[in-house]
């Protein structure tokens, strides 16, 4: 059975996606096209270059997420580094570690550029980022032509870095467009759950499943965490969640696998092994429960067939 997958953003909560794809693979699903935002872009890219769910599980559980909070030479200056980074680089952390880690993983599969992940002449991987300079969503690799770059030659690790650049946390990626600097950040700013991205006119040959987190936790400011970073994250979370919920149609909810997060936050980079296991299990169980009621033929008849 074939399926396309679209992953929501969610920082370290992406561990839940590893459980979900493990469950789907064990039930015979093979993934044709994949897309994602932020953490979802990481999982989607690993699938696209050829990693199996078991390999992704091993990668996820062997990561030290605190290493994602790397600092460059400016950000590392004692006492004033974080402030200097925030003022001059618009973030307190670098993001270099994640990009380099992913590039090494892609090299092991011999697929580092978007030209390496084509299916029937089309890219089977789509990544969402945000150009805040021009106030627009970017679908990569398609939209990279706006910056004078050949989509086939776009580095997958760089594209994922753009999508995971949480504002104020990680440095934006800077691209040039018509001799103007453009700041590229986390795709979740504009579209955290692009479940529509592979939709076609008429009846699809196989389903597109969306994988989305079910939140049940308080905001940072509700917990008394009121510094500028937590305040900014709450603003972004509110904008993204409210915007997505208003625009997700019934036909999209019906094909969405919701994964409870057990109260784990997007930026909980010090997540424990116990919490990681619970989040993985949550993703696995969510697929089991979803497939008990999923009927592709009924979905097509109700939402995709005309007449």
C-alpha positions as CSV (number, residue, x, y, z in Angstrom):
1,X,0.0,0.0,0.0
2,X,1.3,3.4,-0.9
3,X,0.8,6.7,1.0
4,X,2.0,10.2,1.0
5,X,2.9,11.7,4.4
6,X,2.8,15.3,5.6
7,X,4.3,16.1,9.0
8,X,3.5,19.0,11.2
9,X,6.2,21.0,12.9
10,X,6.9,20.6,16.6
11,X,10.6,20.6,17.7
12,X,11.6,17.6,19.8
13,X,8.0,16.3,19.7
14,X,9.0,14.9,16.3
15,X,10.0,11.8,18.2
16,X,6.3,10.9,18.0
17,X,6.5,10.8,14.2
18,X,9.1,8.0,14.5
19,X,6.6,5.9,16.3
20,X,3.9,6.7,13.8
21,X,5.9,5.8,10.7
22,X,7.1,2.6,12.4
23,X,3.5,1.6,12.9
24,X,2.6,2.5,9.3
25,X,5.5,0.5,7.9
26,X,4.6,-2.5,9.9
27,X,1.2,-2.4,8.5
28,X,2.5,-2.5,4.9
29,X,2.5,1.1,3.9
30,X,5.3,2.4,1.6
31,X,5.8,6.1,1.4
32,X,5.8,7.7,-2.0
33,X,6.1,11.5,-1.3
34,X,6.8,13.2,2.0
35,X,6.6,16.8,3.2
36,X,7.1,18.6,6.5
37,X,7.6,21.7,8.4
38,X,10.3,22.2,11.1
39,X,10.7,18.9,13.0
40,X,8.4,17.4,10.4
41,X,10.9,18.4,7.7
42,X,13.6,16.4,9.5
43,X,11.6,13.2,9.5
44,X,10.4,13.8,5.9
45,X,13.9,14.3,4.7
46,X,15.2,11.1,6.3
47,X,12.5,9.1,4.7
48,X,13.1,10.8,1.3
49,X,16.8,9.8,1.2
50,X,16.0,6.2,2.1
51,X,16.0,5.7,5.9
52,X,13.6,3.1,7.1
53,X,11.4,3.6,10.2
54,X,13.7,1.3,12.2
55,X,16.8,3.3,11.2
56,X,15.0,6.6,12.0
57,X,14.1,5.2,15.4
58,X,17.7,4.5,16.1
59,X,18.7,8.0,15.0
60,X,16.1,9.6,17.1
61,X,16.9,7.7,20.3
62,X,20.6,8.2,20.0
63,X,20.4,12.0,19.6
64,X,21.6,14.3,22.4
65,X,19.0,17.1,21.8
66,X,20.9,19.5,24.0
67,X,23.6,19.6,21.3
68,X,21.1,21.3,19.0
69,X,21.6,24.4,21.2
70,X,25.0,25.1,19.7
71,X,26.5,28.6,19.7
72,X,28.9,30.3,17.2
73,X,31.9,32.4,18.1
74,X,29.8,35.5,18.9
75,X,27.1,33.6,20.8
76,X,29.7,31.8,22.9
77,X,31.3,34.9,24.4
78,X,30.9,34.6,28.2
79,X,28.1,36.7,29.7
80,X,27.4,38.9,26.6
81,X,27.3,36.1,24.0
82,X,23.6,35.3,24.1
83,X,22.7,39.0,24.1
84,X,25.1,39.8,21.3
85,X,23.7,36.9,19.3
86,X,20.1,38.0,19.9
87,X,20.9,41.6,18.8
88,X,23.3,41.0,15.9
89,X,22.3,37.5,14.7
90,X,18.6,37.6,15.7
91,X,19.0,34.4,17.8
92,X,20.8,33.0,20.8
93,X,21.7,29.6,19.2
94,X,23.4,28.8,15.9
95,X,21.7,25.8,14.2
96,X,25.0,24.6,12.6
97,X,25.0,21.4,14.5
98,X,21.6,20.2,13.1
99,X,22.5,21.1,9.6
100,X,25.9,19.3,9.7
101,X,24.3,16.2,11.4
102,X,21.7,15.9,8.7
103,X,24.2,16.4,5.9
104,X,26.3,13.5,7.3
105,X,23.2,11.3,7.5
106,X,22.3,12.1,4.0
107,X,25.8,11.4,2.7
108,X,25.6,7.9,4.2
109,X,22.6,7.3,1.8
110,X,24.4,9.0,-1.1
111,X,21.6,11.6,-1.5
112,X,22.3,15.2,-0.5
113,X,20.6,17.3,-3.2
114,X,17.0,17.5,-4.2
115,X,17.9,16.1,-7.6
116,X,18.8,12.9,-5.7
117,X,15.2,12.5,-4.3
118,X,13.2,12.5,-7.5
119,X,10.4,10.1,-8.4
120,X,9.1,10.0,-12.0
121,X,10.9,13.2,-12.7
122,X,9.4,15.1,-9.7
123,X,10.7,15.9,-6.3
124,X,9.3,13.4,-3.7
125,X,10.3,15.7,-0.8
126,X,8.7,19.1,0.0
127,X,9.8,21.4,2.8
128,X,8.1,24.5,4.1
129,X,10.0,27.6,5.2
130,X,9.2,31.2,5.7
131,X,10.7,34.3,4.0
132,X,9.9,37.0,6.6
133,X,11.6,39.7,4.5
134,X,9.1,39.2,1.7
135,X,6.3,37.9,4.0
136,X,5.7,34.7,2.2
137,X,5.7,31.0,2.5
138,X,8.3,29.0,0.7
139,X,7.7,25.5,-0.7
140,X,11.2,24.0,-1.2
141,X,12.8,23.2,-3.5
142,X,10.3,24.8,-5.9
143,X,10.5,28.4,-4.6
144,X,14.3,28.5,-4.3
145,X,14.4,29.7,-7.9
146,X,13.3,33.1,-6.5
147,X,16.9,33.4,-5.1
148,X,18.7,32.4,-8.3
149,X,19.3,28.8,-7.2
150,X,18.6,25.7,-9.3
151,X,16.1,23.6,-7.3
152,X,17.8,20.3,-8.2
153,X,21.0,21.7,-6.7
154,X,19.5,22.8,-3.4
155,X,21.2,21.1,-0.5
156,X,18.6,19.2,1.5
157,X,20.3,19.8,4.8
158,X,20.2,23.6,4.2
159,X,16.5,23.4,3.2
160,X,15.7,21.6,6.5
161,X,17.8,24.1,8.4
162,X,15.6,26.9,7.0
163,X,12.5,25.1,8.0
164,X,13.7,24.5,11.6
165,X,15.1,28.0,12.3
166,X,12.7,28.8,15.2
167,X,12.6,32.6,15.4
168,X,14.8,34.0,18.2
169,X,16.1,30.5,19.0
170,X,18.2,29.7,15.9
171,X,19.8,32.0,13.4
172,X,17.8,32.7,10.2
173,X,19.3,31.5,6.9
174,X,20.1,34.6,4.8
175,X,19.5,34.4,1.0
176,X,19.8,37.1,-1.6
177,X,17.0,38.2,-3.9
178,X,17.6,41.0,-6.3
179,X,20.6,42.1,-4.2
180,X,18.4,42.3,-1.1
181,X,19.1,40.2,2.0
182,X,16.1,37.9,2.8
183,X,15.7,36.2,6.2
184,X,14.4,32.6,6.0
185,X,13.0,31.0,9.2
186,X,10.8,28.2,10.5
187,X,8.1,27.2,8.1
188,X,5.7,27.0,11.1
189,X,5.4,30.8,11.1
190,X,3.0,30.5,8.1
191,X,2.1,26.9,7.6
192,X,2.8,24.3,10.3
193,X,0.6,21.6,8.8
194,X,0.6,21.7,4.9
195,X,-1.6,18.6,4.6
196,X,-2.8,20.0,1.2
197,X,0.6,20.0,-0.5
198,X,0.2,16.8,-2.6
199,X,-3.5,17.2,-3.4
200,X,-4.5,16.9,-7.0
201,X,-7.7,17.5,-9.0
202,X,-9.9,14.4,-9.1
203,X,-9.4,11.1,-7.4
204,X,-6.0,10.3,-5.8
205,X,-4.4,6.9,-6.4
206,X,-3.4,6.5,-2.8
207,X,-4.0,8.5,0.4
208,X,-2.2,11.4,1.9
209,X,-2.0,11.1,5.7
210,X,-1.3,14.1,7.8
211,X,0.5,13.6,11.1
212,X,-0.3,16.3,13.7
213,X,0.3,16.8,17.4
214,X,-2.6,17.0,19.9
215,X,-1.6,19.5,22.5
216,X,-2.8,19.3,26.0
217,X,-0.4,21.6,27.8
218,X,-0.3,25.2,29.1
219,X,1.6,27.9,27.4
220,X,4.9,29.1,28.7
221,X,3.5,32.3,30.1
222,X,0.7,30.5,31.8
223,X,3.4,28.5,33.6
224,X,5.1,31.7,34.8
225,X,7.9,31.6,32.2
226,X,7.7,35.2,31.0
227,X,11.1,36.0,29.6
228,X,11.4,37.3,26.0
229,X,12.1,33.9,24.4
230,X,9.2,32.1,26.1
231,X,6.9,35.1,25.3
232,X,7.9,35.0,21.6
233,X,7.4,31.2,21.4
234,X,3.9,31.6,22.8
235,X,3.1,34.3,20.3
236,X,4.3,32.1,17.4
237,X,2.5,29.0,18.8
238,X,-0.8,30.9,19.1
239,X,-0.6,32.4,15.6
240,X,0.3,29.1,14.0
241,X,-2.2,26.9,15.8
242,X,-5.1,29.3,15.4
243,X,-4.3,29.9,11.7
244,X,-4.1,26.2,11.0
245,X,-7.2,25.2,12.9
246,X,-9.3,27.8,11.1
247,X,-8.3,26.5,7.7
248,X,-8.2,22.7,8.2
249,X,-11.3,21.3,6.5
250,X,-13.3,18.3,7.6
251,X,-11.8,16.5,4.6
252,X,-8.3,17.1,6.0
253,X,-9.2,16.1,9.6
254,X,-10.5,12.8,8.4
255,X,-7.1,11.9,7.0
256,X,-5.1,13.3,9.9
257,X,-3.4,11.1,12.5
258,X,-3.3,13.1,15.8
259,X,-0.6,12.3,18.2
260,X,-0.9,13.3,21.9
261,X,2.3,15.0,23.1
262,X,2.0,14.1,26.8
263,X,2.7,17.7,27.7
264,X,6.1,17.8,26.0
265,X,7.1,21.3,24.7
266,X,8.5,22.1,21.2
267,X,11.8,23.4,22.7
268,X,12.2,20.8,25.5
269,X,15.7,19.9,24.3
270,X,16.6,18.3,27.6
271,X,13.9,15.6,27.1
272,X,14.5,12.5,29.1
273,X,14.7,8.9,27.7
274,X,11.5,8.0,29.5
275,X,9.6,10.9,27.9
276,X,11.0,10.0,24.5
277,X,9.8,6.5,24.8
278,X,6.3,7.7,25.8
279,X,6.2,10.0,22.9
280,X,7.3,7.3,20.5
281,X,4.6,5.0,21.9
282,X,2.0,7.7,21.5
283,X,2.8,8.0,17.8
284,X,2.7,4.3,17.3
285,X,-0.6,3.9,19.2
286,X,-2.2,6.8,17.4
287,X,-1.7,5.1,14.0
288,X,-3.2,1.9,15.3
289,X,-6.3,3.8,16.5
290,X,-6.6,5.8,13.2
291,X,-6.4,2.8,10.9
292,X,-9.2,1.0,12.8
293,X,-11.6,3.6,11.3
294,X,-9.8,4.6,8.1
295,X,-11.5,3.7,4.8
296,X,-9.8,5.1,1.7
297,X,-12.6,4.1,-0.6
298,X,-15.1,5.9,1.6
299,X,-12.9,8.9,1.8
300,X,-12.6,9.1,-2.0
301,X,-16.3,8.7,-2.5
302,X,-17.2,11.3,0.1
303,X,-14.6,14.0,-0.5
304,X,-12.8,13.5,-3.8
305,X,-15.1,12.0,-6.4
306,X,-17.3,14.3,-8.4
307,X,-20.9,13.8,-9.4
